Amino acid sequence: MIDIRYPIAVLIVATSLWIVYDRNRETAGPIPSSPRPSTTVAQTDTPVPIAGPPSMPAQAIDRATQRASALPPMAHPDDNPATPEKIALGKQLFVDPRLSGSGTMACQGCHYRHLGWTDGKALSPKDNGDLNTRHTPSLYNVGYQTAWYWDGRATSLEGQVLAAWKAQINADPEQVASIVQAVPGYAVQFETVFGGPATPETIVKALAAYLRTTNSDNSPWDRHEMGEAGVVTPDAIAGQALFAGKAGCVACHAPPYYGNSTFYNIGLEHGKETPDPGRFNVTKDEADRSAFKTPSLRSVALSAPYFHDGSAPTLELAIRYMASGGNPDPKKSDLLVDRGLTDTEIFQIGAFLRSLTSREDWDMPEIP
C-alpha cells in the first residue's frame, strides 16, 4: 500500500450527480450545483490567482482537437495500438447487449456517460442478478491508471475488461465471439481492423481501445489555469486554495488526474459486520487491509454516490466525511484527520470539484 505520510492531507474519494438518460443521444447537462450555505465570508475585490501545483505537467496538445490539454498524451500498448476504426468498433461493442450471457446487458449497463461513466446506484446487479459488493467505479480517464478495480487486482486495462466481461455481464467469451462474428456488420469490421474474425482477444482489444478515449479534460478549471477569464466562480477559486492548502486534498488527489492508482484505508469498513479486506486480498499485506484505490476527481460531480461502498449519496457528504477525518478506525491512513472546515469551506471545495467537470458530447453508436 502506498501511504505517503505528509503532515497535511485529506483524501476526498469521490465520484458525483445525476441526469436523465437519453437512449439515442447522451450529452452532459449543466454542471451540477448546490445551494450556497447561509454562512457568508468576506470576498476580496480581486481574486488571488492560484498557481498550478508543482506536479502540474506542461500543457500537452490534443492532436484530435488542436487545443491545449491538461492531460498527457494517452499511451497505448504496443500490442494494441489505437486506430479510429478500432475505437469505433469498441464503442459499438460497449453498448451491445449481445456481449452478455443473457443477451440483455451491455457494458454500458453499469457505465453511462451522463452519470460520469457510472450508474447512479450504490451497488449494482450483475447480469445474472447477483449484487456487487462494491460501487461501480467511473471509467473516466481509466486509460491513465496503472491498477484497475477498487483493490487494484487487474494489472492492465485489457485484463480488467476481460475480467469484467466474464464476471459482471456473465459472458462466455468464446460463445459471444461466435455470436458477434455471425453479424455481417461486425464481421466486416473485425476483418478490416484486425485482419481476421472476432475472437475474445480482439473483442477485448477493441473495448480497451475505446475506453482509452473516455477521458475528462478541458474542464472550466483547466481553461481557467490556461488563462481563460470568467470560466470559474470565486467560490471555485477559493475551493482550490482550500483543496491544496487547509484541507490537504492534493496529497492523494494531485493534478492532472486528481487521484490515480494509490490505495488507502479511509475508515469506511470500520464497524461493519464483515469488513471488506480491499487491497489486502491482492497483496496479503496487513498494511493494505480495507485499503481501496483513490479515484480521480475529474468530472466527479456526475458520479454520485461516492466511495467504494457507495455510502455517500452527495458530493458534499463525501467531502464532509473526508474533511472530518472519517470513522475512528485505528487502521485508517494517518492522512485522515479533522481539518476543521466550515460549511462555507466545504461548499467552496465542492464548487472547485464541480469546475473539474468536462463538457464533451457523447453519441449513442448504431450497432450492427
Secondary structure, DSSP 8 states (H G I E B T S, - for coil): ------SS--------------SSEEE--S-------S------SS-------TT----EEETTTTEEESS------TTS---HHHHHHHHHHHT-GGGSSSSS--GGGG-BGGGTTB-S-SS-B-TTS-B-SS-----TTGGG-SSBSTT--BSSHHHHHHHHHHHTS---HHHHHHHHHTSHHHHHHHHHHHSS---HHHHHHHHHHHHTT----S-HHHHHHTT-TTSS-HHHHHHHHHHHTTT-GGGTS-TTTTS-S-EE--STTTT-SS---BTHHHH--GGGTTBEE----TTGGGS-SBSTT--B-SHHHHHHHHHHT-S--TTS-TT-------HHHHHHHHHHHHTT----EEE-----
